[in-house]
Amino acid sequence: MESIKYVDALNDYYGAMGNPPYRWTINETAPLHRLDKPLSECVVSLLTSGGVSQCSMPAFDPDARNDHRLDAIDRGVDAADFQIHDSYYDHRDADRDINCILPLERLREMADSGEIGKVADRLWSGFMGRIYNRTKVLEETGPAFADALQEDEVDLLVAVPS
Amino acid sequence: MGLVCRLLEERGIATVYVATGRDLTMLVKPPRALFVNHPMGNNFGPAGDVEMQADILRTALALIYSAEQGGDLVDYPSDWPETFRFAPGASA
């Protein structure tokens, strides 16, 4: 099927809720960092924005706006130890199998088989949608996240928006 | 999240963005993106489909080396078996 026109759908949905018009970011170019080592030597981490938290942690606010919370998740976490709270997508499959949006078991298998170097010490959940104050992302939370990834010697991040 | 990817790339961390929103991704233009035409929340496929999850992850990781310029978007070849729509409120 043809891909969904989310921009139109979200504009309509947010507007009907009385929210101000969302100013979509439009970029014409993008930076690109080329890796100079093979995947089999890379430290890989994951990031989900799908309102995913470990069961021992507070739930994310399913209707959050401007929520800059970012949780670190230990790489050895039990794949069943998650809860999902987000009103903006259907996460019933992901409730049953977190790998639908955070493929941590698949990534661990790739580390076991030597396809990647290793799974990073920490995986991540945060940067939920509906962030209106992007300056804070660019000047505070984003750079702090980069610092944390560099602390873990991460070469490569798989980012999964939902 | 696309903005975060752009920032990370400038800090020397390679990123790949596995998205279910093609038009949204085209606007933000993360450095490398794999578009998967699945419902939002099924970026790596259905629950329990280990083979598809692994294939989408492998395809995404391969983009790290094959992307020729920043902003490249590749379409993952997949046909979701049912028609789907934007579904806010389907689960909370």
gemmi code that builds the backbone of each chain (N, CA, C; Angstrom):
import gemmi

chains = {
    "A": [
        ("MET", (0.832, -1.202, 0.000), (0.000, 0.000, 0.000), (0.868, 1.253, 0.000)),
        ("GLU", (0.272, 2.346, -0.407), (0.989, 3.616, -0.417), (1.296, 4.038, 1.026)),
        ("SER", (2.433, 4.704, 1.229), (2.782, 5.092, 2.602), (1.806, 6.152, 3.126)),
        ("ILE", (1.597, 6.121, 4.434), (0.658, 7.055, 5.072), (1.221, 8.475, 5.038)),
        ("LYS", (0.362, 9.434, 4.822), (0.775, 10.843, 4.846), (0.660, 11.342, 6.291)),
        ("TYR", (1.711, 11.082, 7.048), (1.656, 11.411, 8.469), (1.619, 12.912, 8.736)),
        ("VAL", (2.286, 13.679, 7.893), (2.306, 15.134, 8.136), (0.877, 15.672, 8.118)),
        ("ASP", (0.121, 15.300, 7.093), (-1.271, 15.759, 7.009), (-2.093, 15.196, 8.170)),
        ("ALA", (-1.896, 13.903, 8.442), (-2.689, 13.253, 9.500), (-2.410, 13.881, 10.863)),
        ("LEU", (-1.144, 14.157, 11.136), (-0.791, 14.737, 12.434), (-1.244, 16.186, 12.545)),
        ("ASN", (-1.120, 16.933, 11.446), (-1.612, 18.319, 11.484), (-3.099, 18.335, 11.834)),
        ("ASP", (-3.852, 17.451, 11.195), (-5.295, 17.389, 11.457), (-5.559, 16.959, 12.904)),
        ("TYR", (-4.814, 15.959, 13.341), (-5.053, 15.389, 14.668), (-4.699, 16.397, 15.776)),
        ("TYR", (-3.519, 17.001, 15.652), (-3.109, 17.978, 16.659), (-4.049, 19.178, 16.643)),
        ("GLY", (-4.411, 19.615, 15.440), (-5.283, 20.778, 15.317), (-6.628, 20.541, 15.974)),
        ("ALA", (-7.172, 19.334, 15.776), (-8.484, 19.011, 16.358), (-8.424, 18.978, 17.886)),
        ("MET", (-7.203, 18.774, 18.423), (-7.049, 18.756, 19.886), (-6.823, 20.154, 20.452)),
        ("GLY", (-6.783, 21.139, 19.589), (-6.595, 22.512, 20.051), (-5.139, 22.913, 20.189)),
        ("ASN", (-4.223, 22.064, 19.692), (-2.795, 22.406, 19.779), (-2.435, 23.446, 18.719)),
        ("PRO", (-1.412, 24.250, 18.991), (-0.961, 25.193, 17.961), (-0.389, 24.416, 16.774)),
        ("PRO", (-0.383, 25.028, 15.592), (0.178, 24.345, 14.416), (1.619, 23.898, 14.679)),
        ("TYR", (1.933, 22.675, 14.323), (3.276, 22.152, 14.536), (4.178, 22.665, 13.428)),
        ("ARG", (5.309, 23.206, 13.821), (6.264, 23.703, 12.825), (7.245, 22.578, 12.508)),
        ("TRP", (7.011, 21.907, 11.407), (7.849, 20.775, 11.042), (9.240, 21.246, 10.658)),
        ("THR", (10.219, 20.492, 11.100), (11.592, 20.777, 10.700), (11.783, 20.336, 9.246)),
        ("ILE", (12.341, 21.219, 8.438), (12.613, 20.859, 7.039), (14.098, 21.083, 6.778)),
        ("ASN", (14.805, 20.026, 6.440), (16.229, 20.121, 6.127), (16.460, 19.727, 4.677)),
        ("GLU", (17.369, 20.441, 4.031), (17.685, 20.137, 2.632), (18.897, 19.217, 2.512)),
        ("THR", (19.772, 19.257, 3.499), (20.979, 18.418, 3.471), (21.123, 17.748, 4.832)),
        ("ALA", (22.054, 16.812, 4.925), (22.287, 16.130, 6.195), (23.767, 15.793, 6.338)),
        ("PRO", (24.265, 15.818, 7.561), (25.665, 15.427, 7.768), (25.819, 13.915, 7.613)),
        ("LEU", (27.017, 13.470, 7.361), (27.267, 12.027, 7.236), (28.657, 11.720, 7.777)),
        ("HIS", (28.703, 10.889, 8.804), (29.994, 10.451, 9.355), (30.280, 9.050, 8.832)),
        ("ARG", (31.353, 8.882, 8.100), (31.687, 7.555, 7.554), (32.550, 6.790, 8.554)),
        ("LEU", (32.185, 5.543, 8.776), (32.951, 4.707, 9.699), (34.151, 4.111, 8.964)),
        ("ASP", (35.264, 4.066, 9.664), (36.470, 3.527, 9.024), (36.827, 2.146, 9.577)),
        ("LYS", (35.843, 1.483, 10.182), (36.105, 0.107, 10.610), (34.898, -0.757, 10.283)),
        ("PRO", (35.117, -2.055, 10.169), (34.006, -2.925, 9.770), (32.983, -3.088, 10.885)),
        ("LEU", (31.792, -3.493, 10.475), (30.701, -3.701, 11.431), (31.103, -4.688, 12.528)),
        ("SER", (31.912, -5.654, 12.160), (32.316, -6.685, 13.122), (33.195, -6.139, 14.243)),
        ("GLU", (33.592, -4.868, 14.115), (34.377, -4.246, 15.185), (33.620, -3.106, 15.850)),
        ("CYS", (32.380, -2.882, 15.444), (31.641, -1.712, 15.931), (30.851, -1.997, 17.214)),
        ("VAL", (30.835, -0.995, 18.077), (29.962, -1.005, 19.251), (28.647, -0.355, 18.823)),
        ("VAL", (27.545, -1.079, 19.015), (26.251, -0.625, 18.486), (25.266, -0.422, 19.632)),
        ("SER", (24.538, 0.697, 19.583), (23.486, 0.946, 20.564), (22.158, 1.178, 19.841)),
        ("LEU", (21.094, 1.186, 20.628), (19.737, 1.377, 20.101), (19.064, 2.520, 20.846)),
        ("LEU", (18.172, 3.219, 20.159), (17.354, 4.270, 20.770), (15.923, 4.125, 20.268)),
        ("THR", (14.971, 4.066, 21.202), (13.557, 4.091, 20.823), (12.915, 5.360, 21.381)),
        ("SER", (11.962, 5.913, 20.636), (11.213, 7.072, 21.150), (9.766, 6.673, 21.443)),
        ("GLY", (9.546, 5.383, 21.649), (8.174, 4.873, 21.740), (7.575, 4.768, 23.126)),
        ("GLY", (8.044, 5.570, 24.084), (7.453, 5.519, 25.428), (7.745, 4.211, 26.153)),
        ("VAL", (8.942, 3.694, 25.950), (9.338, 2.391, 26.506), (10.127, 2.594, 27.798)),
        ("SER", (9.694, 1.947, 28.873), (10.477, 1.990, 30.121), (10.511, 0.605, 30.731)),
        ("GLN", (11.559, 0.376, 31.531), (11.628, -0.893, 32.252), (10.553, -0.900, 33.327)),
        ("CYS", (10.115, -2.091, 33.684), (8.972, -2.197, 34.602), (9.249, -1.569, 35.966)),
        ("SER", (10.508, -1.529, 36.369), (10.841, -0.943, 37.675), (10.891, 0.584, 37.633)),
        ("MET", (10.794, 1.148, 36.435), (10.881, 2.609, 36.278), (9.480, 3.193, 36.150)),
        ("PRO", (9.326, 4.500, 36.409), (8.017, 5.115, 36.168), (7.624, 4.995, 34.690)),
        ("ALA", (6.341, 4.921, 34.446), (5.858, 4.899, 33.063), (6.102, 6.260, 32.417)),
        ("PHE", (6.286, 6.245, 31.102), (6.287, 7.516, 30.374), (4.863, 8.057, 30.349)),
        ("ASP", (4.756, 9.370, 30.261), (3.442, 10.000, 30.107), (2.974, 9.741, 28.672)),
        ("PRO", (1.884, 8.994, 28.487), (1.495, 8.618, 27.118), (1.082, 9.795, 26.243)),
        ("ASP", (0.744, 10.920, 26.866), (0.323, 12.092, 26.092), (1.350, 13.222, 26.183)),
        ("ALA", (2.583, 12.860, 26.480), (3.606, 13.868, 26.779), (3.826, 14.850, 25.634)),
        ("ARG", (4.130, 16.074, 26.033), (4.655, 17.077, 25.107), (5.896, 17.651, 25.774)),
        ("ASN", (6.925, 17.870, 24.986), (8.167, 18.433, 25.511), (8.736, 17.598, 26.663)),
        ("ASP", (8.678, 16.297, 26.539), (9.251, 15.413, 27.550), (10.683, 15.065, 27.109)),
        ("HIS", (11.654, 15.537, 27.843), (13.053, 15.314, 27.480), (13.666, 14.160, 28.267)),
        ("ARG", (12.820, 13.376, 28.904), (13.325, 12.215, 29.660), (14.058, 11.244, 28.723)),
        ("LEU", (15.182, 10.733, 29.213), (15.944, 9.737, 28.464), (16.414, 8.670, 29.448)),
        ("ASP", (15.931, 7.435, 29.264), (16.294, 6.335, 30.152), (17.423, 5.507, 29.537)),
        ("ALA", (18.388, 5.151, 30.382), (19.399, 4.178, 29.971), (18.893, 2.789, 30.329)),
        ("ILE", (19.136, 1.841, 29.447), (18.692, 0.456, 29.634), (19.923, -0.440, 29.552)),
        ("ASP", (20.130, -1.261, 30.567), (21.289, -2.144, 30.574), (21.207, -3.135, 29.403)),
        ("ARG", (22.317, -3.374, 28.753), (22.283, -4.213, 27.542), (21.848, -5.654, 27.814)),
        ("GLY", (21.967, -6.090, 29.072), (21.586, -7.461, 29.393), (20.143, -7.604, 29.846)),
        ("VAL", (19.360, -6.561, 29.689), (17.975, -6.542, 30.188), (17.147, -7.709, 29.635)),
        ("ASP", (16.244, -8.196, 30.466), (15.287, -9.223, 30.030), (14.315, -8.563, 29.037)),
        ("ALA", (14.121, -9.178, 27.895), (13.258, -8.585, 26.859), (11.799, -8.473, 27.304)),
        ("ALA", (11.437, -9.154, 28.373), (10.054, -9.058, 28.870), (9.905, -7.953, 29.913)),
        ("ASP", (11.004, -7.311, 30.287), (10.983, -6.337, 31.377), (10.703, -4.921, 30.878)),
        ("PHE", (9.638, -4.767, 30.097), (9.325, -3.443, 29.561), (7.834, -3.147, 29.650)),
        ("GLN", (7.538, -1.875, 29.769), (6.169, -1.386, 29.651), (6.200, -0.248, 28.621)),
        ("ILE", (5.095, -0.073, 27.933), (5.035, 0.974, 26.912), (3.821, 1.849, 27.174)),
        ("HIS", (4.048, 3.153, 27.204), (2.958, 4.105, 27.404), (3.113, 5.237, 26.395)),
        ("ASP", (2.303, 5.205, 25.384), (2.332, 6.231, 24.345), (0.998, 6.162, 23.610)),
        ("SER", (0.275, 7.278, 23.601), (-1.070, 7.294, 23.010), (-1.072, 7.472, 21.505)),
        ("TYR", (0.106, 7.654, 20.904), (0.121, 8.101, 19.513), (0.423, 7.006, 18.495)),
        ("TYR", (0.556, 5.776, 18.949), (0.697, 4.684, 17.981), (0.185, 3.401, 18.622)),
        ("ASP", (-0.021, 2.406, 17.797), (-0.551, 1.125, 18.257), (0.627, 0.235, 18.657)),
        ("HIS", (0.809, 0.058, 19.971), (1.974, -0.719, 20.417), (1.593, -2.091, 20.970)),
        ("ARG", (0.442, -2.592, 20.532), (0.032, -3.902, 21.063), (1.008, -5.014, 20.674)),
        ("ASP", (1.526, -4.973, 19.453), (2.545, -5.967, 19.078), (3.814, -5.781, 19.909)),
        ("ALA", (4.232, -4.539, 20.049), (5.463, -4.270, 20.804), (5.296, -4.595, 22.284)),
        ("ASP", (4.062, -4.505, 22.795), (3.814, -4.916, 24.187), (4.150, -6.405, 24.358)),
        ("ARG", (3.874, -7.172, 23.320), (4.119, -8.621, 23.385), (5.562, -8.955, 23.044)),
        ("ASP", (6.162, -8.151, 22.186), (7.526, -8.438, 21.713), (8.241, -7.111, 21.482)),
        ("ILE", (9.078, -6.751, 22.430), (9.737, -5.442, 22.379), (10.620, -5.295, 21.135)),
        ("ASN", (11.016, -6.432, 20.558), (11.879, -6.378, 19.366), (11.197, -5.725, 18.165)),
        ("CYS", (9.882, -5.546, 18.219), (9.186, -4.841, 17.132), (9.676, -3.402, 16.994)),
        ("ILE", (10.066, -2.803, 18.120), (10.557, -1.409, 18.048), (11.951, -1.247, 18.657)),
        ("LEU", (12.379, -2.195, 19.458), (13.707, -2.124, 20.092), (14.321, -3.522, 19.969)),
        ("PRO", (14.977, -3.801, 18.836), (15.382, -5.177, 18.534), (16.626, -5.619, 19.306)),
        ("LEU", (16.510, -5.583, 20.620), (17.685, -5.856, 21.444), (18.093, -7.327, 21.388)),
        ("GLU", (17.116, -8.231, 21.279), (17.505, -9.650, 21.192), (18.182, -9.941, 19.855)),
        ("ARG", (17.688, -9.304, 18.802), (18.314, -9.521, 17.493), (19.739, -8.944, 17.500)),
        ("LEU", (19.912, -7.804, 18.142), (21.242, -7.194, 18.187), (22.196, -8.059, 19.009)),
        ("ARG", (21.708, -8.624, 20.103), (22.571, -9.496, 20.921), (22.969, -10.739, 20.126)),
        ("GLU", (22.038, -11.249, 19.319), (22.368, -12.407, 18.474), (23.461, -12.043, 17.462)),
        ("MET", (23.389, -10.835, 16.927), (24.414, -10.414, 15.973), (25.774, -10.252, 16.650)),
        ("ALA", (25.764, -9.872, 17.907), (27.028, -9.803, 18.657), (27.552, -11.218, 18.915)),
        ("ASP", (26.658, -12.124, 19.280), (27.070, -13.509, 19.556), (27.681, -14.166, 18.316)),
        ("SER", (27.130, -13.814, 17.148), (27.628, -14.443, 15.910), (28.824, -13.703, 15.321)),
        ("GLY", (29.187, -12.573, 15.930), (30.342, -11.818, 15.448), (30.032, -10.871, 14.312)),
        ("GLU", (28.743, -10.691, 13.975), (28.410, -9.751, 12.889), (28.665, -8.307, 13.301)),
        ("ILE", (28.418, -8.009, 14.577), (28.800, -6.688, 15.103), (29.868, -6.930, 16.178)),
        ("GLY", (30.582, -5.860, 16.536), (31.619, -6.021, 17.550), (31.022, -6.360, 18.898)),
        ("LYS", (30.167, -5.457, 19.390), (29.457, -5.721, 20.648), (28.254, -4.808, 20.790)),
        ("VAL", (27.347, -5.221, 21.657), (26.228, -4.356, 22.018), (26.757, -3.364, 23.046)),
        ("ALA", (26.426, -2.111, 22.888), (26.880, -1.085, 23.835), (26.383, -1.401, 25.246)),
        ("ASP", (27.097, -0.889, 26.224), (26.710, -1.146, 27.618), (25.302, -0.646, 27.904)),
        ("ARG", (24.917, 0.451, 27.250), (23.582, 1.023, 27.502), (22.798, 1.196, 26.199)),
        ("LEU", (21.538, 0.816, 26.265), (20.572, 1.119, 25.202), (19.704, 2.252, 25.747)),
        ("TRP", (18.869, 2.861, 24.886), (18.236, 4.114, 25.290), (16.766, 4.202, 24.884)),
        ("SER", (16.005, 4.904, 25.733), (14.603, 5.201, 25.429), (14.318, 6.648, 25.804)),
        ("GLY", (13.842, 7.416, 24.855), (13.529, 8.820, 25.150), (13.285, 9.603, 23.873)),
        ("PHE", (13.364, 10.926, 23.983), (13.075, 11.829, 22.862), (11.718, 11.481, 22.235)),
        ("MET", (10.708, 11.321, 23.104), (9.365, 11.039, 22.597), (8.909, 12.156, 21.667)),
        ("GLY", (7.909, 11.877, 20.908), (7.420, 12.857, 19.933), (6.842, 14.105, 20.588)),
        ("ARG", (6.414, 14.999, 19.743), (5.762, 16.222, 20.193), (6.676, 17.104, 21.039)),
        ("ILE", (7.940, 17.184, 20.645), (8.863, 18.102, 21.317), (8.839, 19.423, 20.555)),
        ("TYR", (8.297, 20.424, 21.198), (8.167, 21.730, 20.561), (9.411, 22.600, 20.792)),
        ("ASN", (10.080, 22.393, 21.942), (11.260, 23.230, 22.225), (12.525, 22.527, 21.742)),
        ("ARG", (12.731, 22.627, 20.435), (13.856, 21.896, 19.831), (15.208, 22.471, 20.222)),
        ("THR", (15.237, 23.751, 20.624), (16.506, 24.338, 21.036), (17.102, 23.548, 22.188)),
        ("LYS", (16.247, 23.090, 23.088), (16.746, 22.308, 24.225), (17.355, 20.986, 23.749)),
        ("VAL", (16.777, 20.396, 22.724), (17.345, 19.158, 22.170), (18.722, 19.442, 21.578)),
        ("LEU", (18.804, 20.519, 20.812), (20.050, 20.810, 20.106), (21.154, 21.300, 21.046)),
        ("GLU", (20.755, 21.958, 22.140), (21.776, 22.563, 22.995), (22.016, 21.802, 24.299)),
        ("GLU", (21.039, 20.995, 24.735), (21.210, 20.328, 26.028), (21.084, 18.805, 25.923)),
        ("THR", (19.880, 18.318, 25.648), (19.668, 16.879, 25.763), (20.397, 16.100, 24.667)),
        ("GLY", (20.442, 16.644, 23.472), (21.154, 15.968, 22.383), (22.648, 15.856, 22.668)),
        ("PRO", (23.316, 16.976, 23.004), (24.746, 16.883, 23.326), (25.027, 15.978, 24.531)),
        ("ALA", (24.152, 15.999, 25.535), (24.348, 15.112, 26.692), (24.243, 13.644, 26.269)),
        ("PHE", (23.351, 13.378, 25.340), (23.222, 12.016, 24.821), (24.487, 11.614, 24.047)),
        ("ALA", (24.996, 12.528, 23.246), (26.237, 12.254, 22.508), (27.378, 11.953, 23.484)),
        ("ASP", (27.446, 12.710, 24.574), (28.486, 12.468, 25.590), (28.356, 11.050, 26.148)),
        ("ALA", (27.130, 10.644, 26.444), (26.903, 9.313, 27.033), (27.300, 8.216, 26.036)),
        ("LEU", (26.964, 8.409, 24.773), (27.330, 7.403, 23.766), (28.849, 7.328, 23.613)),
        ("GLN", (29.491, 8.476, 23.648), (30.950, 8.459, 23.516), (31.613, 7.829, 24.744)),
        ("GLU", (30.998, 8.032, 25.896), (31.499, 7.388, 27.115), (31.453, 5.861, 26.958)),
        ("ASP", (30.431, 5.370, 26.281), (30.286, 3.928, 26.040), (31.010, 3.470, 24.773)),
        ("GLU", (31.744, 4.383, 24.152), (32.523, 4.090, 22.932), (31.649, 3.556, 21.796)),
        ("VAL", (30.459, 4.120, 21.684), (29.520, 3.704, 20.633), (29.987, 4.236, 19.274)),
        ("ASP", (30.025, 3.346, 18.299), (30.352, 3.742, 16.924), (29.095, 4.043, 16.130)),
        ("LEU", (28.016, 3.360, 16.491), (26.864, 3.319, 15.600), (25.576, 3.207, 16.415)),
        ("LEU", (24.614, 4.050, 16.091), (23.321, 4.037, 16.788), (22.203, 3.725, 15.793)),
        ("VAL", (21.344, 2.769, 16.159), (20.127, 2.509, 15.391), (18.998, 3.245, 16.111)),
        ("ALA", (18.417, 4.233, 15.443), (17.377, 5.068, 16.049), (16.017, 4.649, 15.488)),
        ("VAL", (15.076, 4.414, 16.381), (13.778, 3.868, 15.965), (12.654, 4.779, 16.459)),
        ("PRO", (12.153, 5.655, 15.589), (11.058, 6.536, 15.988), (9.710, 5.810, 15.948)),
        ("SER", (8.874, 6.109, 16.913), (7.489, 5.624, 16.845), (6.636, 6.466, 17.783)),
    ],
    "B": [
        ("MET", (13.605, 12.975, 16.788), (14.708, 12.018, 16.860), (15.663, 12.152, 15.681)),
        ("GLY", (15.111, 12.579, 14.542), (15.955, 12.816, 13.379), (16.973, 13.920, 13.654)),
        ("LEU", (16.539, 14.924, 14.425), (17.463, 16.003, 14.794), (18.605, 15.463, 15.627)),
        ("VAL", (18.281, 14.535, 16.525), (19.302, 13.935, 17.387), (20.307, 13.169, 16.527)),
        ("CYS", (19.815, 12.449, 15.545), (20.723, 11.706, 14.659), (21.684, 12.651, 13.940)),
        ("ARG", (21.139, 13.758, 13.486), (21.990, 14.719, 12.781), (23.084, 15.255, 13.699)),
        ("LEU", (22.695, 15.530, 14.935), (23.659, 16.045, 15.906), (24.726, 14.991, 16.225)),
        ("LEU", (24.310, 13.750, 16.390), (25.263, 12.676, 16.709), (26.265, 12.485, 15.580)),
        ("GLU", (25.762, 12.575, 14.370), (26.637, 12.379, 13.214), (27.738, 13.443, 13.196)),
        ("GLU", (27.355, 14.653, 13.565), (28.351, 15.723, 13.618), (29.353, 15.500, 14.747)),
        ("ARG", (28.955, 14.675, 15.721), (29.870, 14.345, 16.834), (30.651, 13.055, 16.564)),
        ("GLY", (30.533, 12.495, 15.369), (31.338, 11.323, 15.020), (30.707, 9.988, 15.340)),
        ("ILE", (29.403, 9.987, 15.561), (28.696, 8.723, 15.807), (27.782, 8.477, 14.610)),
        ("ALA", (27.983, 7.349, 13.941), (27.157, 7.033, 12.768), (25.768, 6.602, 13.229)),
        ("THR", (24.767, 6.967, 12.457), (23.391, 6.636, 12.838), (22.626, 6.087, 11.642)),
        ("VAL", (21.668, 5.259, 11.957), (20.687, 4.863, 10.944), (19.313, 4.888, 11.606)),
        ("TYR", (18.345, 5.415, 10.873), (17.017, 5.730, 11.388), (16.043, 4.767, 10.710)),
        ("VAL", (15.336, 3.988, 11.500), (14.443, 2.970, 10.926), (13.010, 3.456, 11.109)),
        ("ALA", (12.450, 4.022, 10.051), (11.224, 4.813, 10.165), (10.026, 4.154, 9.493)),
        ("THR", (8.850, 4.432, 10.028), (7.607, 4.008, 9.383), (6.859, 5.201, 8.783)),
        ("GLY", (7.407, 6.377, 8.916), (6.787, 7.581, 8.344), (7.686, 8.142, 7.249)),
        ("ARG", (7.336, 7.859, 5.996), (8.234, 8.276, 4.910), (8.254, 9.787, 4.747)),
        ("ASP", (7.063, 10.400, 4.776), (7.021, 11.855, 4.552), (7.694, 12.609, 5.706)),
        ("LEU", (7.508, 12.105, 6.931), (8.146, 12.758, 8.076), (9.667, 12.685, 7.950)),
        ("THR", (10.140, 11.533, 7.528), (11.582, 11.321, 7.401), (12.174, 12.207, 6.315)),
        ("MET", (11.431, 12.351, 5.214), (11.919, 13.191, 4.120), (12.075, 14.644, 4.563)),
        ("LEU", (11.219, 15.095, 5.479), (11.314, 16.481, 5.951), (12.544, 16.681, 6.841)),
        ("VAL", (12.679, 15.819, 7.830), (13.754, 16.014, 8.825), (15.116, 15.651, 8.244)),
        ("LYS", (15.094, 14.675, 7.339), (16.317, 14.234, 6.666), (17.410, 13.814, 7.663)),
        ("PRO", (17.201, 12.706, 8.342), (18.296, 12.169, 9.147), (19.402, 11.683, 8.210)),
        ("PRO", (20.611, 11.491, 8.731), (21.746, 11.157, 7.855), (21.525, 9.916, 6.999)),
        ("ARG", (20.977, 8.852, 7.570), (20.669, 7.630, 6.804), (19.349, 7.099, 7.322)),
        ("ALA", (18.466, 6.726, 6.419), (17.166, 6.228, 6.862), (16.751, 5.010, 6.052)),
        ("LEU", (16.169, 4.055, 6.760), (15.514, 2.915, 6.117), (14.026, 3.087, 6.365)),
        ("PHE", (13.256, 3.223, 5.282), (11.805, 3.349, 5.426), (11.181, 1.965, 5.324)),
        ("VAL", (10.391, 1.635, 6.346), (9.702, 0.344, 6.377), (8.206, 0.656, 6.384)),
        ("ASN", (7.515, 0.254, 5.331), (6.095, 0.616, 5.201), (5.211, -0.343, 6.026)),
        ("HIS", (5.381, -0.231, 7.321), (4.607, -0.984, 8.307), (3.862, 0.004, 9.192)),
        ("PRO", (2.898, -0.475, 9.952), (2.267, 0.431, 10.922), (3.312, 0.966, 11.909)),
        ("MET", (3.127, 2.189, 12.358), (4.007, 2.739, 13.385), (3.928, 1.810, 14.603)),
        ("GLY", (5.078, 1.395, 15.102), (5.091, 0.424, 16.199), (5.472, -0.968, 15.738)),
        ("ASN", (5.560, -1.129, 14.430), (6.004, -2.409, 13.852), (7.209, -2.170, 12.941)),
        ("ASN", (8.065, -1.271, 13.363), (9.213, -0.892, 12.531), (10.017, -2.115, 12.092)),
        ("PHE", (10.132, -3.114, 12.994), (10.921, -4.311, 12.674), (10.028, -5.510, 12.366)),
        ("GLY", (8.748, -5.279, 12.187), (7.865, -6.362, 11.781), (6.888, -6.781, 12.858)),
        ("PRO", (6.213, -7.906, 12.616), (5.221, -8.386, 13.579), (5.876, -8.986, 14.830)),
        ("ALA", (5.113, -9.073, 15.891), (5.597, -9.737, 17.104), (5.966, -11.176, 16.772)),
        ("GLY", (7.120, -11.586, 17.232), (7.538, -12.974, 17.084), (8.165, -13.331, 15.753)),
        ("ASP", (8.206, -12.400, 14.799), (8.807, -12.708, 13.495), (10.315, -12.411, 13.560)),
        ("VAL", (11.006, -13.346, 14.157), (12.444, -13.175, 14.410), (13.214, -12.957, 13.110)),
        ("GLU", (12.822, -13.695, 12.088), (13.545, -13.601, 10.812), (13.430, -12.203, 10.214)),
        ("MET", (12.216, -11.652, 10.204), (12.047, -10.313, 9.639), (12.741, -9.260, 10.509)),
        ("GLN", (12.615, -9.397, 11.809), (13.283, -8.436, 12.702), (14.783, -8.396, 12.412)),
        ("ALA", (15.373, -9.588, 12.284), (16.817, -9.661, 12.040), (17.157, -9.103, 10.664)),
        ("ASP", (16.314, -9.365, 9.669), (16.615, -8.889, 8.318), (16.532, -7.365, 8.240)),
        ("ILE", (15.535, -6.786, 8.890), (15.422, -5.318, 8.866), (16.596, -4.691, 9.603)),
        ("LEU", (16.981, -5.294, 10.713), (18.131, -4.757, 11.456), (19.404, -4.858, 10.612)),
        ("ARG", (19.611, -5.992, 9.976), (20.809, -6.157, 9.130), (20.802, -5.157, 7.961)),
        ("THR", (19.633, -4.977, 7.361), (19.523, -4.040, 6.234), (19.848, -2.620, 6.695)),
        ("ALA", (19.352, -2.279, 7.877), (19.625, -0.939, 8.423), (21.123, -0.762, 8.680)),
        ("LEU", (21.729, -1.753, 9.279), (23.156, -1.630, 9.599), (24.009, -1.552, 8.330)),
        ("ALA", (23.579, -2.227, 7.275), (24.336, -2.181, 6.022), (24.332, -0.776, 5.422)),
        ("LEU", (23.283, -0.004, 5.717), (23.213, 1.366, 5.193), (24.342, 2.242, 5.713)),
        ("ILE", (24.877, 1.859, 6.850), (25.977, 2.638, 7.424), (27.119, 2.759, 6.416)),
        ("TYR", (27.307, 1.705, 5.644), (28.426, 1.697, 4.700), (28.006, 2.039, 3.270)),
        ("SER", (26.742, 1.797, 2.940), (26.337, 1.980, 1.542), (25.797, 3.381, 1.243)),
        ("ALA", (25.389, 4.114, 2.258), (24.839, 5.453, 2.013), (25.908, 6.320, 1.358)),
        ("GLU", (25.524, 6.990, 0.285), (26.508, 7.767, -0.462), (26.567, 9.212, -0.019)),
        ("GLN", (25.417, 9.725, 0.462), (25.416, 11.103, 0.944), (24.431, 11.248, 2.087)),
        ("GLY", (24.658, 12.268, 2.908), (23.766, 12.513, 4.034), (22.342, 12.717, 3.561)),
        ("GLY", (21.393, 12.105, 4.229), (19.990, 12.247, 3.854), (19.478, 11.121, 2.985)),
        ("ASP", (20.339, 10.125, 2.699), (19.885, 9.001, 1.870), (18.747, 8.238, 2.556)),
        ("LEU", (17.728, 7.912, 1.816), (16.601, 7.118, 2.316), (16.431, 5.906, 1.405)),
        ("VAL", (16.374, 4.740, 2.011), (16.188, 3.503, 1.260), (14.871, 2.875, 1.688)),
        ("ASP", (14.136, 2.324, 0.721), (12.864, 1.655, 1.026), (13.107, 0.172, 1.256)),
        ("TYR", (12.673, -0.321, 2.417), (12.780, -1.748, 2.698), (11.648, -2.463, 1.951)),
        ("PRO", (11.955, -3.540, 1.229), (10.910, -4.227, 0.457), (10.034, -5.109, 1.349)),
        ("SER", (8.891, -4.585, 1.715), (7.994, -5.366, 2.567), (6.555, -4.969, 2.292)),
        ("ASP", (5.685, -5.944, 2.246), (4.250, -5.671, 2.093), (3.546, -6.113, 3.360)),
        ("TRP", (3.076, -5.160, 4.130), (2.307, -5.505, 5.334), (1.004, -6.177, 4.875)),
        ("PRO", (0.617, -7.265, 5.503), (-0.499, -8.034, 4.951), (-1.864, -7.351, 5.031)),
        ("GLU", (-1.993, -6.323, 5.830), (-3.300, -5.661, 5.941), (-3.142, -4.162, 5.702)),
        ("THR", (-4.233, -3.548, 5.270), (-4.238, -2.092, 5.156), (-4.198, -1.507, 6.563)),
        ("PHE", (-3.445, -0.441, 6.744), (-3.373, 0.175, 8.068), (-3.455, 1.692, 7.919)),
        ("ARG", (-3.607, 2.346, 9.034), (-3.779, 3.796, 9.019), (-3.084, 4.387, 10.248)),
        ("PHE", (-3.020, 5.693, 10.281), (-2.520, 6.397, 11.470), (-3.480, 6.068, 12.608)),
        ("ALA", (-2.954, 5.522, 13.712), (-3.845, 4.962, 14.731), (-3.545, 5.485, 16.132)),
        ("PRO", (-3.661, 6.792, 16.352), (-3.466, 7.273, 17.725), (-4.580, 6.743, 18.618)),
        ("GLY", (-4.235, 6.441, 19.850), (-5.253, 5.995, 20.792), (-5.604, 4.522, 20.680)),
        ("ALA", (-4.927, 3.775, 19.773), (-5.214, 2.348, 19.647), (-4.774, 1.601, 20.892)),
        ("SER", (-3.762, 2.120, 21.542), (-3.305, 1.585, 22.820), (-2.642, 2.757, 23.530)),
        ("ALA", (-2.592, 2.712, 24.870), (-2.051, 3.877, 25.597), (-0.928, 3.464, 26.527)),
    ],
}
model = gemmi.Model(1)
for chain_id, residues in chains.items():
    chain = gemmi.Chain(chain_id)
    for i, (resn, *xyz) in enumerate(residues, 1):
        res = gemmi.Residue()
        res.name, res.seqid = resn, gemmi.SeqId(i, " ")
        for name, pos in zip(("N", "CA", "C"), xyz):
            atom = gemmi.Atom()
            atom.name, atom.element = name, gemmi.Element(name[0])
            atom.pos, atom.b_iso = gemmi.Position(*pos), 0.0
            res.add_atom(atom)
        chain.add_residue(res)
    model.add_chain(chain)
structure = gemmi.Structure()
structure.add_model(model)
structure.setup_entities()
